[in-house]
Amino acid sequence: MQTSSAHIRRKLRNPRQRRYRFALRLAACFLFVMLGTIGVGLGSQANLIWVANGLLLTYLLLAPRRRWFAYAVTAFAALVTGSAIVRDPWQQVLSFSLLNVVEVLIGAFLLRRRSTQLPRFTDPAYLLRFVGFAVVLAPLITGSIYASFAVFLHHASFGHSVIDWAVADGLGTAVTTPAFAAIFRTRFRGAINWKQHWIYPAVFVGLTIAAFAQARVPLLFLIYPLLVLILLRMGMGWAALAALFVAAVASWFTLRGAGPFAIFKPGASPGIVPSSVLLQTFVASAMLMLYTVSIILESQQRTERRLQEMASLHAMVTENSRDVILLAGFDGRPHYISPAVYAMTGWKPEETMQRGFSEVMHPEDLPRILALVRDVREGAENAMLEYRIQKRSGGYVWVEASLRALRDSGTGIRSGILFIVRDISERKDAESALLQAHEAVERLAVVDALTGLANRRRFDEALIAEWRRGIRDRAPLSLLMLDADHFKLYNDSYGHVRGDACLRQIAESAMEIVARPGDLVSRYGGEEFAILLPGTPNEGALQIATDLCRAICARNLPHVGNPPGIVTVSIGCATMVPHLELQTADLIEIADKALYTAKRSGRNQVCNGSPAQTV
C-alpha cells in the first residue's frame, strides 16, 4: 500500500516538475538572448556576430511546437531588454526585435515540419535545408522588410540594406545554432577524462588568444586543426564550445582594433570586406568544418556499429549452431572453424585448424571430396556431399557438407570454399534401419516362415531365371520334387506342432546335402519341397536325391503311421536341357510324375523321370 501511494505521489509531482523545468529553460533563454544582444550591441560594430537569433532558433528546434509561443515571447522580451540596456532608440528596438523573432519563426517552421523532428546537423540533407531556410531564405525575407522601411524612412539603398541584414543574421545563425544545438544536447558532466585530455583545451585556448591578440604571426588557421582534434578527442559538444570561444575572443580583440580582422576596416579601401563579415565567415566556416567532419565520423561509426552487429550476429550464429561452419582454401587447410566442431568430433577448433582433408576424412570418401573441391575451384558455384570424418576417439561420423565458392571482394577471384557441415549420423542410422527393414520384408516375401527356405514365389522366379540361362548356355537343369511319406498320419499322431518341427528337420537335411551356392531348396507347398539344381546332369541329381533320402532316415525321427517306423521321404527327379520348344512347366510335370511313381512304388525311394524326356 505504501509503495502504491508513493507511486501516485510521484505521478502527481511530475507535472509540477515539468513546469518547473520549463520555467528554468525560459529563464535561461531570456538570459542568453539578452546577454547576446548586449554583447553584440556594445560598441559601434553592432553586427559583429549576431547570436540572439541563433540561440532562439536552437531553443525552438529542440522544443515541442506547443511551447514555441512562450519561447518567442521570452526572446522578444530579452531582445527588447538587451537593446534598451545598450540604449538603442526604442522605435528601432521594437521593430528590430519583432523582425528577429519573425525571422527565427520562419526558419523554425520550414525546418521543423513535424513536431517530433529534432535537428540533425550531421545529416547532409538536413544541413543543406538548414543553410537554405535558416541561413539564407529567412534572413532575406526579413531583410527585405527591413530594407523597405529603410528606403522609405532614410532613403537608403534597398540592395545594400537587404545584404547587410541577411549577411549579419545569416552568418550569426550559421555559427550559433549548430554550436548551441550540440552544446545543449551534450552531457558534459563526467564525459571527459581530464587527466588525459586537459592538454587539448589548454593548447587551444592559448593558441586562440595568441592568434587574435596580434596580426604579425599567422596563427589564425592553426585553429582549424585544433578544433578537429578537440572534436575527435572530446566530442561535438566541446568542439562547439571551442568554436564559440573563438568567436568571443575574436570579437573582443577585433572590437578593440587588434588581431588579423582589425586591419579590414570598412571604408578603408574600396572593395574591402568589413571585419565583422570576415569574422563571422571565419567562425561559420569552422562550424561547417566541424559538422562536415562529424558527418564523416558518424558515417564511419554507423559502419563500425554495423560491422560490430554483424560480428556479434556471426559469433552468435557460429557459437550456437549445431552445424560446423568452415572456411578452407583449395588445398584443404581450414582458415576458420566454428566451435560446433568440438561437439561433432571431439576436436577443438584450434586443433582442427592444423589438419587437412586427408587427415580427417575416411580414405574411401577422400577422392570424392577432392573431386568436388576441384569442380568448385574450376567453376562450380556449389555442391553437396555425404562423407565420413574421423572423431577424436578414432571412429567416424557421417556428415553432409554443403560447399560454396568464396570470392575475393575486390577482384572476384575464387579464394576458397565455405563448408556448412551437418551431422547426419542419426539419419544414416535411420536409413540403415529402414534398409534392413526393407530387406527383411523382401526376405519375408520370398522366404517360407516355417522352414526358412525359399517359398513358392522365390522358386518360380529362380526357375524362370535358370531356364533362360540354360537356354543360353545349353546346360542341363535338374529338379527334385520331395514329399514326406504319410505326413497327414504324422500330424494326426503327433500334432501339428510336432509336424512343423518335422518339416524343419527335413529342411535342415536338405540344406546340408544341397550345398552349392547356385542351388535352391524351397518349400513347394504343405509337406512338399522342390530342389532346383542348375548345371547338374541327371546322374548328379539322382545322387543328391539318394543322399537326401538317407540323411532324413539317419535322423531317425519316429513315425508310427509309416511302415518303417521313422520319417521317410519320396523324391521325384527330372533333368532337361532347356530350349525354346519346351517350357518350365514341362520340367515340373516330369518331376511331379516321378514323385508320384515313387510314392506308388512303396515310398522312401527316388524315382527318375523317363530317360527319353529327361536327358
C-alpha positions in Angstrom: 0.0 0.0 0.0 2.8 2.4 0.8 4.5 1.6 -2.5 1.3 2.3 -4.4 0.8 5.7 -2.5 4.4 6.7 -3.2 3.9 5.9 -6.9 0.8 8.1 -7.0 2.6 11.0 -5.3 5.4 10.7 -7.8 2.9 10.9 -10.7 1.2 13.9 -9.2 4.6 15.6 -8.7 5.7 15.0 -12.3 3.6 17.8 -13.9 4.9 20.3 -11.3 8.5 19.2 -12.0 7.9 19.5 -15.8 6.5 23.0 -15.4 9.4 23.9 -13.1 12.0 22.7 -15.7 10.2 24.6 -18.5 10.3 27.8 -16.5 14.0 27.3 -15.9 14.5 26.9 -19.7 12.5 30.0 -20.4 14.7 31.9 -17.9 17.8 30.6 -19.5 16.5 31.6 -22.9 15.8 35.1 -21.7 19.2 35.4 -20.1 21.2 34.0 -23.0 19.4 36.1 -25.6 19.6 39.2 -23.6 23.4 38.7 -22.9 23.9 38.0 -26.6 22.1 41.2 -27.6 24.0 43.3 -25.0 27.4 41.7 -26.1 26.8 42.4 -29.8 25.3 45.8 -29.2 28.3 47.1 -27.3 30.5 49.3 -29.3 30.0 50.7 -32.8 30.1 47.4 -34.6 26.8 46.1 -33.5 26.6 43.5 -36.3 29.9 41.8 -35.4 28.3 38.4 -34.6 24.6 38.4 -34.1 24.0 35.4 -31.8 20.5 36.1 -30.5 18.6 34.7 -33.5 20.7 31.5 -33.5 20.1 31.0 -29.8 16.3 31.3 -30.2 16.3 29.0 -33.2 18.1 26.4 -31.2 15.5 26.5 -28.4 12.7 26.2 -31.0 14.3 23.3 -32.9 14.7 21.4 -29.6 11.3 22.2 -28.0 7.8 20.9 -28.8 5.8 23.2 -31.1 3.2 23.9 -28.4 5.9 25.8 -26.5 7.2 28.0 -29.3 4.9 30.9 -28.5 6.3 31.0 -24.9 9.9 31.0 -26.3 9.1 33.6 -28.9 7.6 36.0 -26.3 10.5 35.4 -23.9 13.1 36.0 -26.7 11.3 39.2 -27.8 11.4 40.5 -24.2 15.0 39.6 -24.0 15.8 41.4 -27.2 14.0 44.5 -26.1 15.6 44.4 -22.7 19.1 43.9 -24.1 18.7 46.7 -26.7 17.3 49.0 -24.0 20.3 48.4 -21.8 22.7 49.5 -24.6 20.4 52.5 -25.1 19.2 51.9 -28.7 16.3 54.0 -29.9 13.0 52.5 -28.8 11.4 52.5 -32.2 14.4 50.6 -33.6 14.4 48.3 -30.6 10.8 47.2 -31.1 11.0 46.9 -34.9 14.3 45.0 -35.0 13.2 42.7 -32.1 10.0 41.8 -33.9 11.7 41.2 -37.2 14.3 38.9 -35.5 11.6 36.8 -33.9 9.7 36.6 -37.2 12.9 35.5 -38.9 13.6 32.8 -36.4 10.0 31.5 -36.6 10.2 31.3 -40.4 13.3 29.2 -40.2 11.9 27.0 -37.5 8.7 26.3 -39.3 10.5 25.4 -42.5 13.0 23.2 -40.7 10.6 21.6 -38.2 7.9 20.2 -40.4 6.9 17.6 -37.8 6.7 18.2 -34.1 8.8 15.1 -33.3 11.6 16.0 -35.7 14.8 17.1 -34.0 17.8 18.9 -35.6 20.3 16.5 -37.3 23.2 18.6 -38.4 25.3 15.5 -39.1 22.7 14.6 -41.8 23.9 16.2 -45.1 20.3 16.7 -46.3 19.3 18.4 -43.1 22.4 20.6 -43.1 21.5 21.8 -46.6 18.0 22.6 -45.6 19.3 24.5 -42.6 21.6 26.6 -44.8 18.8 27.2 -47.3 16.0 28.0 -45.0 17.5 29.4 -41.8 20.7 31.0 -43.1 19.6 32.3 -46.5 15.8 32.4 -47.0 14.6 33.6 -43.6 17.2 36.5 -43.3 16.4 37.5 -46.9 12.7 37.7 -46.2 13.1 39.8 -43.0 16.0 41.8 -44.6 13.6 42.8 -47.5 11.0 44.0 -44.9 13.8 46.0 -43.1 15.1 47.4 -46.4 11.7 48.6 -47.4 11.3 50.7 -44.3 15.0 51.9 -44.6 14.3 53.1 -48.1 11.1 54.8 -47.1 12.4 56.4 -43.9 16.1 57.0 -44.6 16.3 56.9 -48.4 18.9 54.0 -48.1 19.8 51.6 -50.8 17.4 48.6 -50.9 20.0 46.2 -52.1 22.7 47.2 -49.6 20.2 47.1 -46.8 19.0 43.6 -47.6 22.6 42.3 -48.0 23.7 43.9 -44.7 20.8 42.4 -42.8 20.9 39.0 -44.4 24.7 38.6 -44.1 24.8 39.6 -40.5 21.8 37.4 -39.4 22.6 34.5 -41.7 26.2 34.2 -40.6 25.3 34.6 -37.0 22.7 31.8 -37.3 25.1 29.6 -39.1 27.6 30.0 -36.3 25.4 29.8 -33.2 22.5 27.4 -34.0 24.7 24.3 -34.7 27.0 25.2 -31.9 24.3 25.6 -29.2 22.4 22.6 -30.6 25.5 20.4 -29.9 26.1 22.1 -26.5 22.5 21.7 -25.3 22.5 18.0 -26.3 25.8 17.1 -24.7 26.2 15.7 -21.2 29.4 17.4 -20.0 29.4 16.0 -16.5 31.8 13.0 -16.3 32.0 12.7 -20.1 35.8 13.6 -20.3 38.8 12.1 -18.6 40.6 15.4 -17.9 43.8 13.7 -16.8 44.2 12.6 -20.4 42.6 15.4 -22.3 43.4 18.6 -20.5 46.2 19.4 -22.9 43.9 19.9 -25.9 41.7 22.7 -24.5 44.8 24.3 -22.8 46.7 24.5 -26.1 43.6 25.6 -27.9 42.9 28.5 -25.5 46.5 29.7 -25.7 46.7 29.5 -29.5 43.3 31.3 -29.9 44.3 34.2 -27.7 47.7 34.4 -29.4 46.2 34.3 -32.9 43.8 37.2 -32.3 45.9 39.3 -29.9 48.3 40.1 -32.7 48.5 40.1 -36.5 52.2 39.6 -37.2 52.5 35.9 -36.8 49.9 34.0 -39.0 48.4 31.7 -36.3 44.8 32.1 -37.4 44.4 28.9 -39.4 46.1 26.7 -36.9 42.8 27.0 -35.0 41.0 24.7 -37.5 43.1 21.5 -37.0 42.9 22.1 -33.2 39.1 22.3 -33.4 39.1 19.0 -35.3 41.4 17.4 -32.7 39.1 18.5 -29.9 36.1 17.1 -31.9 37.9 13.7 -32.3 39.1 13.5 -28.7 36.3 15.2 -26.7 33.2 15.2 -28.9 31.0 17.7 -30.7 29.8 19.5 -27.6 33.2 20.5 -26.5 34.2 21.4 -30.1 31.1 23.7 -30.4 32.1 25.3 -27.1 35.6 25.8 -28.5 34.1 27.4 -31.7 32.1 29.8 -29.6 35.2 30.6 -27.6 36.9 31.5 -30.8 34.0 33.8 -31.7 34.1 35.5 -28.3 37.9 36.0 -28.3 37.9 37.2 -31.9 35.1 39.7 -31.3 36.8 41.0 -28.2 40.1 41.7 -29.9 38.5 42.9 -33.2 36.3 45.4 -31.4 39.5 46.8 -29.8 41.3 47.1 -33.1 43.6 44.1 -32.5 44.0 40.8 -34.4 44.1 39.9 -38.0 40.5 41.0 -38.7 41.0 44.5 -37.3 43.0 45.5 -40.4 39.9 45.1 -42.6 38.0 48.2 -41.8 35.0 49.3 -43.8 35.7 52.4 -45.9 39.5 52.0 -45.7 39.7 50.9 -49.3 37.1 50.2 -52.0 36.1 46.6 -52.2 37.4 45.7 -48.7 35.0 43.4 -46.8 34.1 44.6 -43.3 35.9 42.8 -40.5 32.6 41.8 -38.9 31.7 39.8 -42.1 35.2 38.2 -42.2 35.0 37.2 -38.6 31.6 35.7 -38.9 32.7 33.9 -42.1 35.7 32.5 -40.3 33.7 31.2 -37.4 30.9 29.9 -39.6 33.5 28.0 -41.7 34.9 26.5 -38.5 31.4 25.3 -37.6 30.8 24.0 -41.1 34.1 22.1 -41.0 33.2 20.6 -37.6 29.9 19.3 -38.8 31.4 18.1 -42.1 33.9 16.1 -40.1 31.1 14.9 -37.8 29.1 13.6 -40.8 32.1 11.6 -41.9 32.7 10.3 -38.3 29.0 9.4 -37.9 29.0 7.5 -41.2 32.2 5.7 -40.0 30.6 5.0 -36.6 27.5 3.6 -38.3 29.7 1.4 -40.4 31.6 0.3 -37.3 28.3 -0.4 -35.5 27.0 -2.3 -38.4 30.2 -4.4 -38.5 30.0 -5.0 -34.8 26.4 -6.1 -35.1 27.4 -8.4 -38.0 30.3 -9.7 -36.0 28.1 -10.3 -32.9 25.5 -12.0 -35.1 28.1 -14.1 -36.7 29.5 -15.1 -33.3 26.0 -15.9 -32.0 25.2 -18.0 -35.1 28.5 -19.8 -35.2 28.7 -20.4 -31.4 25.1 -21.7 -31.2 24.7 -23.5 -34.5 24.9 -27.3 -34.4 26.3 -27.2 -37.9 30.0 -26.7 -38.4 30.9 -23.6 -40.4 34.3 -24.0 -42.1 36.3 -21.7 -44.4 39.1 -23.5 -46.2 41.5 -23.0 -49.0 41.6 -25.2 -52.1 44.5 -27.0 -50.5 42.2 -28.3 -47.8 43.7 -26.3 -45.0 41.0 -24.5 -42.9 41.1 -20.8 -42.2 38.2 -20.8 -39.8 36.2 -23.5 -37.9 33.2 -22.8 -35.7 33.0 -24.2 -32.2 30.4 -26.8 -33.2 33.3 -29.0 -34.4 34.1 -30.0 -30.8 30.6 -31.4 -30.2 30.7 -33.2 -33.5 34.2 -34.7 -33.5 35.8 -34.1 -30.0 38.5 -31.9 -31.6 38.8 -28.3 -30.6 38.7 -25.7 -33.4 42.4 -24.7 -32.9 43.3 -28.4 -33.1 41.3 -29.0 -36.2 42.9 -25.9 -37.9 46.1 -27.9 -38.2 44.5 -30.9 -40.1 43.7 -31.1 -43.8 41.2 -33.1 -45.7 43.4 -36.2 -45.9 43.8 -36.3 -42.1 40.1 -36.1 -41.1 38.2 -37.8 -43.9 37.6 -41.5 -44.4 40.1 -42.8 -47.0 37.2 -44.2 -49.1 35.5 -40.7 -49.2 38.6 -38.6 -49.8 38.7 -39.0 -53.7 35.1 -37.8 -53.9 35.6 -34.7 -51.8 38.8 -33.8 -53.6 36.9 -34.1 -56.9 34.2 -31.8 -55.7 36.8 -29.2 -54.4 38.4 -29.3 -57.9 35.0 -28.7 -59.5 34.3 -25.7 -57.2 37.8 -24.3 -57.9 37.3 -24.7 -61.7 33.8 -23.1 -61.9 31.1 -24.8 -60.0 29.3 -22.5 -57.5 28.1 -25.0 -55.0 28.0 -28.8 -54.3 26.6 -31.3 -51.8 28.3 -34.3 -50.5 27.9 -37.0 -47.8 31.1 -38.4 -46.3 32.7 -39.6 -43.1 35.1 -37.7 -40.8 37.2 -39.1 -38.1 36.4 -38.4 -34.4 38.9 -37.9 -31.7 38.0 -41.4 -30.4 39.1 -42.9 -33.7 35.7 -43.7 -35.0 33.9 -42.0 -37.9 30.8 -39.9 -38.1 28.6 -39.4 -41.2 28.2 -35.7 -42.2 26.6 -33.8 -45.0 28.5 -30.9 -46.4 27.2 -28.0 -48.5 30.1 -26.4 -50.4 30.0 -22.9 -51.9 32.8 -21.0 -53.6 34.3 -17.9 -51.8 35.4 -15.0 -53.9 37.8 -12.1 -53.1 35.6 -9.0 -52.6 38.0 -6.8 -54.5 39.0 -9.0 -57.5 36.2 -11.5 -57.6 38.7 -14.3 -57.9 37.9 -17.6 -56.2 39.8 -17.7 -53.0 38.4 -20.7 -51.1 35.4 -22.7 -50.1 32.7 -22.3 -47.5 31.6 -25.6 -45.9 28.4 -26.0 -43.9 28.8 -29.4 -42.3 25.9 -31.2 -40.6 26.0 -34.4 -38.5 23.7 -36.9 -40.3 24.6 -40.0 -38.1 21.0 -40.3 -36.9 19.7 -40.0 -40.4 22.2 -42.6 -41.6 21.2 -44.9 -38.7 17.5 -44.4 -39.6 18.3 -45.1 -43.3 20.2 -48.2 -42.4 17.4 -49.4 -40.2 14.9 -48.7 -42.9 17.1 -50.6 -45.4 17.3 -53.6 -43.1 13.6 -53.5 -42.6 13.1 -53.3 -46.3 15.4 -56.3 -46.8 13.6 -58.1 -44.1 10.3 -57.5 -45.8 11.8 -58.6 -49.1 13.1 -61.7 -47.4 9.7 -62.4 -45.9 8.2 -62.1 -49.4 10.4 -64.9 -50.8 11.2 -67.0 -47.6 9.0 -69.6 -46.1 8.3 -68.5 -42.5 8.2 -72.1 -41.1 11.3 -73.7 -42.6 13.4 -70.6 -43.5 13.7 -72.0 -47.1 12.7 -70.2 -50.2 9.0 -70.1 -50.8 7.0 -70.9 -53.9 7.3 -67.4 -55.2 11.1 -67.4 -55.0 11.1 -70.9 -56.6 9.1 -69.7 -59.5 11.4 -66.7 -60.1 14.5 -68.8 -59.8 13.2 -71.5 -62.2 12.4 -68.9 -64.9 15.9 -67.3 -64.5 17.7 -70.7 -64.6 15.6 -71.8 -67.5 16.7 -68.8 -69.5 20.3 -69.3 -68.5 20.0 -73.0 -69.6 18.7 -71.9 -73.0 21.6 -69.5 -73.4 24.3 -71.9 -72.1 22.8 -75.2 -73.3 23.4 -76.5 -69.8 21.2 -79.1 -68.0 18.7 -78.1 -65.4 17.6 -80.7 -62.8 14.6 -80.6 -60.4 13.9 -82.7 -57.4 10.3 -82.9 -56.0 10.3 -84.2 -52.4 7.3 -85.3 -50.3 7.2 -86.5 -46.7 5.7 -90.0 -46.6 2.3 -90.3 -44.8 2.7 -86.9 -43.3 -1.1 -86.5 -42.6 -0.9 -89.5 -40.4 2.2 -87.9 -38.7 0.1 -84.8 -37.9 -2.8 -86.9 -36.7 -0.4 -89.0 -34.4 1.8 -86.2 -33.0 0.0 -83.0 -33.6 0.7 -80.0 -35.8 3.5 -78.6 -33.6 5.5 -81.8 -33.9 4.6 -81.8 -37.6 6.1 -78.3 -38.1 9.2 -79.5 -36.3 9.4 -82.5 -38.6 9.2 -80.2 -41.7 12.0 -78.1 -40.3 14.2 -81.2 -39.8 13.6 -82.2 -43.4 14.5 -78.7 -44.5 17.8 -78.8 -42.5 18.7 -82.1 -44.0 18.1 -80.7 -47.5 20.2 -77.7 -46.8 23.1 -79.9 -45.6 23.0 -82.0 -48.7 22.4 -79.3 -51.3 25.3 -77.0 -50.6 26.2 -75.3 -53.8 25.6 -71.5 -53.9 23.6 -71.7 -57.2 21.3 -74.5 -56.0 17.9 -73.6 -54.4 15.9 -75.6 -51.8 12.3 -74.3 -51.5 9.1 -75.3 -49.8 6.7 -76.0 -52.6 3.6 -76.4 -50.5 2.4 -78.4 -47.4 4.9 -81.2 -46.8 6.2 -81.0 -50.4 9.7 -79.5 -51.3 11.3 -78.5 -54.6 15.1 -78.5 -55.1 16.5 -76.7 -58.2 19.9 -77.8 -59.4 21.2 -75.6 -62.2 24.0 -77.1 -64.4 23.5 -80.5 -62.8 23.2 -83.6 -65.0 20.7 -86.4 -64.3 23.2 -88.6 -62.6 24.3 -85.9 -60.2 20.7 -85.1 -59.4 19.9 -88.7 -58.6 22.9 -88.9 -56.3 21.8 -85.8 -54.4 18.3 -87.3 -54.1 19.6 -90.6 -52.8 21.9 -88.9 -50.3 18.9 -86.8 -49.1 16.7 -89.9 -48.5 19.5 -91.5 -46.5 20.1 -88.3 -44.4 16.5 -88.0 -43.4 16.3 -91.7 -42.5 19.5 -91.1 -40.4 17.7 -88.5 -38.3 15.6 -91.5 -37.1 12.5 -89.3 -36.4 9.7 -91.6 -35.0 6.6 -92.0 -37.2 4.2 -94.8 -36.1 2.0 -94.2 -39.1 4.8 -95.0 -41.6 5.7 -98.7 -42.1 9.4 -98.2 -41.5 8.5 -96.6 -38.1 10.5 -93.4 -38.9 10.1 -90.4 -41.1 11.0 -91.0 -44.7 10.6 -89.1 -48.0 9.8 -89.9 -51.6 11.7 -88.0 -54.3 10.9 -87.5 -58.0 13.9 -86.4 -60.2 13.8 -84.7 -63.6 16.5 -83.3 -65.8 16.2 -81.3 -69.0 18.4 -79.1 -71.3 16.1 -76.1 -71.8 15.3 -74.9 -75.3 12.7 -72.7 -76.9 10.3 -75.6 -77.8 10.0 -76.5 -74.1 8.6 -74.7 -71.0 9.4 -74.8 -67.3 6.0 -76.5 -66.7 7.3 -79.5 -68.7 10.2 -79.9 -66.2 7.9 -79.6 -63.2 5.4 -82.1 -64.7 8.1 -84.7 -65.3 9.5 -84.4 -61.7 6.0 -84.5 -60.3 5.1 -87.7 -62.2 8.3 -89.2 -61.0 7.4 -88.3 -57.4 4.0 -90.0 -57.6 5.7 -93.0 -59.2 8.0 -93.2 -56.1 5.0 -93.0 -53.8 3.0 -95.7 -55.6 6.1 -97.9 -55.6 6.3 -98.0 -51.8 7.7 -94.6 -50.8 11.1 -94.0 -49.2 12.8 -94.0 -52.6 14.0 -91.9 -55.5 12.3 -92.2 -58.9 13.8 -90.8 -62.0 11.7 -89.4 -64.9 11.7 -91.1 -68.3 15.3 -91.0 -69.7 13.9 -90.1 -73.0 12.3 -87.0 -71.5 15.0 -86.0 -69.1 18.3 -86.3 -70.9 
